[in-house]
Amino acid sequence: MFLGIDLGTSGIKLVLTDDNGAIVDSASSAFEVSRVKPLWSEQDPQDWWDGFCVAMDKLNAQYDLSKIKGIGFAGQMHGATLLDKEQNVIRPAILWNDGRCEAQCGEIEQLVPNARAITGNIIMPGFTAPKLLWVKQHEPELFAKIDKVLLPKDYLRLLLSGDFATDMSDAAGTMWLDVAGRCWHTDMLKACGLSESNMPTLYEGSEITGLLSESIAKRWNMKSVPLVAGAGDNAAGAIGVGIVKPGQAMLSLGTSGVYFAVSEGFRSNPESAVHSFCHALPDTWHLMSVMLSAASCLQWYSEKVAKRDVVDLLTILEQAKIKNSIDYQHCPLFLPYLSGERTPHNNPNASGAFFGLTHSTDQTALTHSVLEGVTFGLADGVDALHASGVTVDEITLIGGGAKSAYWRQLIADVLQRPVTYRQGGDVGPGLGAARLAQLALTPNATLETICPQPPLDSVYQPNTELAEVYAKRREKFAALYQATRDIF
């Protein structure tokens, strides 16, 4: 078997696969995000380790983990985990959806005028580099203690093997990487008061970074198996559904919303806040548009407003659709910017809003509005990415939100193009992490055999009757953001 570790924002998920790449089982554990101040988003790295141990104990109770041949990693990108020389965590990790460091983004681009050419990206508050400059300026006594900066999944790697290592796809999201050259860039590090000595060693996603320590292996009756570099969550998710070649793309409905397309070589379109990163495979790159709140908008609405389970809300929507009782044209508009926004607005101060409420607005209409608003935001990202010149043959839906058939059809209707849903599409990055481990440890392995696209579940064709309705509503959605931008 192979083990894929997916360290997410709201929890950790472990995926076991067999030699054929099929999923044997999975286990998970949840943890919380700390938001002690406006725009802040942090986690205690100890929670990641505790969650990992809980999930491993679940698997160990059911399976002979001595059969695991290798371990791959995937995880939330951009987080800043700061360690001193004794490998102690200095402060809570600053996460990808933290927006406190907007001022530092401009400072870095002033210090390194060609920063966008080096990194392929606008420097944004979500990335790791401006977080470190913020710490340097606001917490200088803590900054002085920094010996190593690790991305979240790589902190788990350190605890499992003692190695300071990361992969190209995750490193590309720090803004310290020369993305075309696939190496750390001295000027970008220097702008934040750091050097390459503070960075982990770089590996391609399917390269071995070390071995599981004997003490950890003994805890779960394992062997000291190889650890493989892995990938950032989005690149790993792409590997899991076989998005490995130009022309292939996926739309991920997770906590955040991501449109991911493999590109022909290194391309960039930073002016539209499109991300250009290394893929998890050697000599491969991808473009990515990101909205900071996707399925998390539905979760927020479920918990804070509707006070009902997400599954119940989606079931009610499905039933209303069957009865043809949803007035799509007159539902309120919803701005999904609960954590600010990246593509295409690059605005950490953007906020969410319902607009157009009336006495006839009910829970069903509001639920539809939330899904529609997120979908409009995703469509903005799709358009921005395609403006870079990338052409796409197929869009595959993945992530927890993709479990909803209602949402899948809505995406096809708004994009006005077919979208596909494949078996295992809800598993996410953990499957990709396991596949990268299998790719590293299988002699004469090929992408076609290790990373195939999963069997097709369904194809959703756009509803042409709704095309004009959604097109007009999307124009109003765009105008609503522009009208409220300065108020935020």
N, C-alpha and C positions, 0 to 999 in steps of 0.2 A: 504493500500500500504506500501511498504518498499523502503527506499532511500539508494542507494549505491553511495558513493563518491569515485571517482578514481582520485587522484592527480598525474598526470603524469609529465614528464619532459617538454613537449612542450605545455601542457594545462591540464585543469581539465574537467572531464566528470562526469555528474550525471545521474544515471540510476534509474528509477522508475519501481518496479515490483508489481504484484498483489499477492493475497493470494495463487494463484496456481504457483507462481514463474515465470510467464510469464512477458516479458518486456512490460511495458505500453508505455514508451517513454524515451527519454534521451535529455540532453542539455549539451552544452560544451562551453568553452571559452579558448582562446589561450594566451600564454605568451612566453617570450623569455628567452634564456640562455645567460648569460654574460661570455665572454671569454677575459678578459682584459690582460692576459698574457699567454704564451705558457703553456699548460697542465692544466690551470685553467678552472673551470666550476662552475659558481655560479648563484644564483637567489635571488631576494629580496622576502622574505616571504610575504610581503604586496601584491605582485602580486598574490600569491595563494589565499589570502582572497578576493581580488578584483575579480579574476576570478570566485571564488565560488559564490560571490554575483551576478555576471552577469548571471551565469547559473541558479541560484535559481530564479532570477527574470523571466527568460524565462519560467521555469516550473510553477511558481506562476501565470503567466498570462494565463495559459491554464488549470490548474488543481486545485482542492480543496485540498491543502496540509494538511488540518486538518485530512485527512484520513490516513496520514502516521503514522504507528505504531512504527517504529524504524529506526535507521540510522546505517549503517555499513561503515567502512572506508577501503580503499586500497590506496596504494601510492608508488611512487618511493622510493626505498630502499637506505639506507646508508648515506643519506644526514645529515649534521650536522647543526642543528638550535640552536643557542646559545642564552640563555636568562639570564638577570640579575635578581636580587631579586624583581624588580618591574615588571617582565615579559616583559621587553622591549627587542627587538632583538638587539644583540650587534654588529653583522656584517652580511653581506650577507651569506646565507646558502651555504656551500660547498657541491657540488652534487656528486652523485655516479660515474660519469664519469670524475671526477677531478683526475689528475695524479701527483700532485705536491709533494706528501709525500712518495716517494719511499724509501728514506733514513730512515724515521721513522718506516717503516715496519720492517726492519732489527733490528732496535733498540728495538722494542717491543719484537721480538722473542729472542733477547739476554737477555732482562730483565726477560722474562718468558719462560724458555727453553721448557716447555711442552705446549706452547700456541696452537700448532696445535692439540694436543690431547684434550685440553679443548674446543676449538672452532670448531674443525672438519675442519679447513681451514688453508691454507697459509694466513698469514697477507698480504693483497694487498692494493695498493694505493686507490682503490675504496671504501674500507670499512671505517667505521666511526672512529674507534679508532686511526689510524695513522693521520687522519685529526686533531684530537684534540691535539695530540702530536706536530704536526706542528704548530698549533696556540700557544701552550705553548712556543715553542722555538722561533717563529718568530714574534708573537704578544702578548708578555707577559702581556702588560697592559690591553689588551682585555681579555686574559685568566683569569686574576685575578678577573674579574667581573662576571665570569660564575657562575650561580646558578643552572641552569637546562640545559640539553642537550636533545633536542627532535628530532625525525625523522620527515620528512616533514608532513606526514598526521596527526601526533599527535600534531603538532602545530595548525592545523585546529581544532582538537578536543578540545584543550585548549581554543581557541576562542569561541567555541560553548557551552562548558559546564564548563570551569574553572578547568578541571581535568588534572593532569599530569599522563598519562597512555599510555601504548603501548601493543602490542601483541607479542607472542613468535616468530612468523615467521619473523617479521620485526626486532625484537630485536636480533635475531640470526645473522643478517647481520652487527651488529655493531662491532663484535669481543670482546664484553664485556660479552657475555653470555656463561655460561656452557651449551652447546647445549644438551648434553645427560641429564643433571640434570634439564634443563629448569629454570635456576635462574642466577642472576647476579653473576659474579665471581670477588672476591675482588682483586686478583693479577692482573687480566687484567685491571681493572679500575685503580689500583694504578700505573701501568706502564705508564699511561697517565696523572697522577696527579689528578685523580678523585676518588670519592667514591660513594657508593650506594645512598647517599643523593642527588647526582646530577642527578640521573636516575629517569625516570617515573616508576610507579607501573606496574608490569607485569600481564597480563591476557591472558588466552587462547582466540583464535579468536572469539569464539561464546559467550563470557562472557560480561555482561553489565559493562561498566566503569563509567557511570554517566547519567545525564539527560540534555537534551537541556535546556539552560537557558531560563527563561520566556521572557526576553527582545528580544532574538534572535527569539524565537518561535513566538512572537507577530509580528515581522517584516514580516514574511511570512505566517501569519494566521495559525500557527501550534500549536500543543499541546507540552507540555514539555515531549517529548517522550524519551525513553531510547536510549543511544548511546552504540554501541557494538564495541568491540575491533577491529575486522577486521583482516587485513593481509597485508603483503608486496605485491606489485603488482603481483608478479609471483605466490605466493601461492593463492592469491585471484582469479587470472585468472584460476588457476587449479580448485578451488571450482566452478567457474562459468561454467566450462565444465565437471564437475563431476569427476575430477581426484582426488580421495580421498582414493584409496586402492592400495596396492602393485601390480605391474604388469601394472599399468596405467601410461601413460606418455604423455606429450604434448610438442610441439615445437612452441614457440611464436615468431612471426615476428613483433616486435614492434621497437621502437627506437633502443633498443638493441635486441640481439637474444638470446633466452633462451631455453635450453632443460631441462625439469623438469620431474623427475620420483619419484613416491612414493616408499619408501624403506621399507624393513622388519626391523623395529626398527632403531636404530641409526647406520649409516654406514658412513665411510669417506674415501676419496682418495685425500688428500690435495696435494700430490706430483705432481699430474697431473692438479692442479689448478681447481679441481672439488669442488664445494661448498656443504657443508652438513649443512642443516638448519632444524629448527622445521617447521612442516607444521602448517596450521591454525587450526587444530583439535587436541584435547588432545591426548597425547601419540602417536603421529604420526610425522614422519620425512620424509624428501625428500632429494634427491641429485639433483644438478643443475649445468650445465655447462653454462657459460655466455660469449658471445662475445659482445663487447661494442658498435659496430656499425653494425646494420642489415638493417632494412628499412630506417634508417637515411642515409645509403650510397646511396640508390636510390633517396632519397630526395635531398641530396647534389648534385648528378649528374644531377638531373632534374633542379635545380635552378642555379647551378654554371657553368655547362658544356653544357648540351643540350639546356638549356633555353626553355624547353617545359614542359607542365604539365605531372605529373607522369601517369595519366590515358591515355594521348595521347601516351606516350612512350610504355606503356604496350599494348595498342591497336595495335600499329605498330608491336610489337613483335608477337602478336597473328596472325596477318595477314601474317607476314613473315613465321611463322611456317606452316601455312596452305599452303602457296605457296612453302614450302620446300626450301626457299632461304637463310637459315642461315647455314653457314659453321661452325658448332660447333667445328670442329677439329682445325680450324685456327683462331678462335676469340682470341683477346688479353687476357692475364691473368690479373686478378684484385686482388690486395691485399686489403682487406676491413678494414684495421686497422686505420681508420680515428681518433679514440680517444685512440690509444694504443690497447692493448688486454689483456684479462684475460685468459680464458681457450682456449688452453692448455699452452699458452706461458708465461703468467704473465709478460708482457712487456709493461709498460706504454709509452715507447719511440717508439714502433712500429708505422709505418706510412703506409698510403695507397699508391698504385702505379698501373699504367697500364704498362704491359710488353708485347712486341711483336707487336707493332703498325707497320702497313705498309700503302702504298698508297691506298690499297683496303679497309682499315678499315673504316667503316661507322658508323652512329649513331646506327643503329640496332645492329651491332656487339658489340659496346661499352655497350649498354643497357643490352644485354645478358651477357656480361662479368661481369658487376656489380652484377647482380643476381646470376650468377654462382659463383663468388668469395665469396659472402656472404654465399652461400649454402655450398661451400667447408669448410668455417670456421665453420659453424654449424655442418657439418659432423665430423670435428675434435673433437668438443665438445661431440657429441654423442658417438664416439669411446672411449673418455676418461672416460665418465660416465659409460659406459658398462663395462669398465675394472675394476670397483669397485666390480663387481659380480652381479649387478642388472640385472634382466631379465625383458623384456618388452613384453607385449602381443599386444599392439596397441599404435600407435603414432598419436595423434590428433593435427592438426594445428590450431593455433589461432593467433589473432593480426591483425593489419591493413594490413600488407603485405600479409596475408593469403587470402585476398579478390581476389588476382590474381590467376586465374586458371593456367596461364603459370608457375608461381612460384611454385604452389603446385605440378604440374607434374615434374618440374625440381628437386624438393626435393626428390620425389620418385625415379627418375632416378639416382640421385647421391648416395642416401642411399641404393639403390637397395633393397628396401622393401616397402610394401604398406603403404600409409599414408591416414588418414581420415580427412574430413572436415565436421563439424557439424553446424547445423543452430545456428546462434547467436555467431559463433566463432569469429566474428570481434568485438563483444561488449567488451570483455576483462574483466579487474579486477572489474569494477563497478558492474557487475552482481554478481560476487562472494561476493563482500561486502554486497550487498542487501541480498543475500542468508544467509550469516552469521548472519545478523540481524534477518532474519526470523527464522533461526535455534534457536536463543537465545530466541525468543518471542513466539514460537509456542509450546504449551503443547504437550508432548509425541511425539515430532518431531523425525524423523529418517533421517539418511543420504540419504537413498533410496528415500524418498519422497521429501526432500528439495533440495538435491544436485544430481539429476539424470544427466546422460549424455544427452545433447540435441539430438533431432532427427538427424539421419544421413543425411547429404546432398549428399556426394559423397565420393568414395574411389578411390584413384589414384594408379594404378599399375605401377611398374617400366617398362621402355622400355628396354628390354634386348638387342636390337640392339645398343643402346647408352651406354651400360654398360662399354664396353671396352674403348670407347672414353673418357668418364668421368673419368674412373679409371686412365688412362694415364695422363690426364690433371691434375687430383688431385695430382699425384706424382710430376708433374712439379710445381704445386702451392706450395706444401710443400718445394720443393727444392729452389724455389724462395725466400720464407721467410728466410730459413737458409742462403742463399747466401747474403741477404741484411740486416740481423739482426744486424751485427756489424756496418754497414754503418749508420743505424738509430741512 
